[in-house]
Amino acid sequence: MRVLVTGATGKVGNGIASALLARGDEVAALVRDPARAAEVLPAGAEAIRGDATEPESLDAAAEGCELVFNSMGIPEQWTRDDAVFDRVNAEGSRALARAAKRAGARRLIHTSTFDVFHAERGGHLDETQLADYPKGTAYERSKQRAEELVLAERDGLEVVIVNPCAVYGPGPSASVSFDEGMFEPLVRKRLPVLPPGGAGMVFTDGVVNGHLLAAEKGRDGERYILSDTYVDFRELAETVVRVAGRGRVPPVMPLALARAFAAAGEGISRVIKRPPMISRGQVYFFSWQAHPDSSKAQSELGWKTTPLEEGIRLTLEGMSLA
């Protein structure tokens, strides 16, 4: 079976492409720069030049594909131009869904986020709690709109949505990464403070498996949350240091200070044209502290969670830190 994967140079898409190749599928990877992508694409994947913001470039990539995995997007909570979130994450996803439909693809598996759901701060959420209001950051709003747009293309195309939590684990480096942004500096004693709050976490291999299961067993038009567990950042840091057998757990930055630091950092970033150490969007997300429930994915898809300590051990081993 021929399958199109977008975002194959990122953690999730790269893992999906590798898993598809391992089971014998033919994989086409949509990439903006085939020569550069060749450095990280799994062996055997066919790099096809295209860009989700250039709809005319998508038809050739989708041609002959039965399945399409849409794992591309901008994961940051900050850019200098907020409009890029909607242009790539939302409009790009709609363009891909339309190209998939024109090519006669049977099913689109769309990578979203659990940010699209509603919960009070510190509360629990599942797939029944879709937010009926614009969420608090441009990234979140773009992911909300992306879901609406791809679901609107279901006439002739099945769409299944996967909603992972914060992803960590082996895979190509990303601009936003717990592995390099938190795990490594914790082990090397270079992290001065921890951000306030916490997040639902999910291991890369589990996210990949969840996508494959969604392609096979997911119901058309349904959403599936993928979450191993919720963890606050002090507990996460303690686990990383314990598994690594070295490192230091720094103090937690007070929320008010984190908000002020992020606001100031974004102002500086607009001048120096580099991302801030932490953005207001990240502080907003971390302080949400929502506890996602992945029971639906477990019961309907047969998806299995990865214990946090096991996932961290595998991640650190992959980074030669344990």
DANORNOR-V603780 format. One line per field, one symbol per residue. ss: DSSP state (H for helix, E for strand, L for the rest). psi: psi as a letter, one per 30 degrees, with the letter a starting at -180 (. if undefined). burial: b if it has 9 or more other ideal C-beta (glycine too) atoms within 8 Angstrom, else e. Layout:
ss: ???
psi: ???
burial: ???
//
This chain:
ss: LEEEEELLLLHHHHHHHHHHHHLLLEEEEEELLHHHHLLLLLLLLEEEELLLLLHHHLHHHHLLLLEEEELLLLLLLLLLLLHHHHHHHHHHHHHHHHHHHHLLLLEEEEELLHHHELLLLLLEELLLLELLLLLLLHHHHHHHHHHHHHHLLLLLLEEEEEEELEEELLLLLLLLLHHHHHHHHHHLLLLLEELLLEEEEEEHHHHHHHHHHHHHHLLLLLEEEELLEEEEHHHHHHHHHHHHLLLLLLEELLHHHHHHHHHHHHHHHHHHLLLLLLLHHHHHHHHHLLEELLHHHHHHHLLLLLLHHHHHHHHHHHLLLL
psi: kkkkklgfgleeeeeeeeeeefgglkkkjklejeeeffffkkkfkjkkklkfgiefffeeefkgkekkjjglljflgklfjfffeeeeedeeeeeeeeeeeefgkekkjkjblffflkklkglllaffhkkglklfleeeeeeeeeeeeeffgfjfkkkkkkilakklallkklfjkeeffeeefeeghgjelkllaalkkkkeeeeeeeeeeeeefkkkglkjkjkelkklfeeeeeeeeeefglakjllkkkeeeeeeeeeeeeeeefefhkklekleeeeeeefehkjkjgeeeeeefgkklkkeeeeeeeeeefghg.
burial: ebbbbbbbbbbbbbbbbbbbbeeebebbbbbeebeebeeebbeebebbebebeeeebbbebbeebebbbbbbbbebbbeeeeebbbbbbbbbbbbbbbbbbebebebbbbbbbbbbbebeeeeebbbebbbeeebebbbbbbbbbbbebbbebbeebbbbbbbbbbbbbebeebeebbbebbbbbbbeeebeebbbbbbbbbbbbbbbbbbbbbbeebebebbbbbbbebbbbbbbbbbbbebbeebebbebbebeebbebbbebbebbeeeeeebebbbbbbbbbbbbbbbbbebbbebbebebbebebbbbbbbbebebe
//
